[in-house]
Amino acid sequence: MSMQNIYLKVDEKMGAEKTIRKFKRLCDNYGIVKNYRTRQEYKKPSIREKEKQEAAEKRRRKTVSKGYRRTKI
């Protein structure tokens, strides 16, 4: 894996803090950090599939519980 340097141009209007926050938000939107963390360690396909199923079940339970809260009697 080749390492690349990242350069940020700091605009005088935005300032350094806002520029860094914008960069972090862009990284989150593109999934760069998530992709990096998944590639850090190897997981067997069976374990990966099991985690995927558990995450799907968790999402289903979450949406069902939200639906019950919103119903009016």
N, C-alpha and C positions, 0 to 999 in steps of 0.2 A: 504494500500500500504506500503510495507516494504522499508525502506530507506537502501541504501547500500553505503558504502564508496568506493570511487574510488582512487586508488593509481597509480601514474605514476612514472615509473623509469626514472630518468633523466640520459641519457647517456652523458658521457663527450665529445663525438664527436659532438653531436647535440646541447647540451645546453638546458637550461630551456625554453627559448622562443620558440625555434623550436619544442620542445616536446609538449608544450601547443598548438601551432598552429596545429600540427599534430593531437592532440586529438580533437580539435574543428572541424577539417576537417572530421575526422572519425564520429563524432557525427552528422554532417550535412549529410554525406553520408548514415548513417543508419536511419536518420529521427527521432532521439531521441528528439530533441528540438521541432520539428513540432508536434510530437505525444504528448509531454508534454503540449504544448499550446492548442491543441484541447481538451485535457482532463481537462483543468482548469475550464471550465464552460460548463454547459449543454445547448445544443441547441435542440430545437424541431426538429423532423425529417423533417417537412415541410420546416423549415428555412434552414436546412442543404441541402436539395434537391434543394432549390431555389439558394443558394450560389454555389452549384455544377454546376447548369445549367448556371449561370452567368459566372463562371470561364471557362466553356467549350466554351461559345459564345465568350468570350474575346480571348481565344486561337485561335479560328477559324478566328476571325477578324485579329489577329496578323499575322497568317500564310498567309492569303490572301493578306494582305498589303505587306508583304515581297516578295511574289511571283510577284506582279506587279512591284516592284522596280527592280527586277533582269532581267526582260524581255528586250531584245534588239530589237530595231526596225530597 
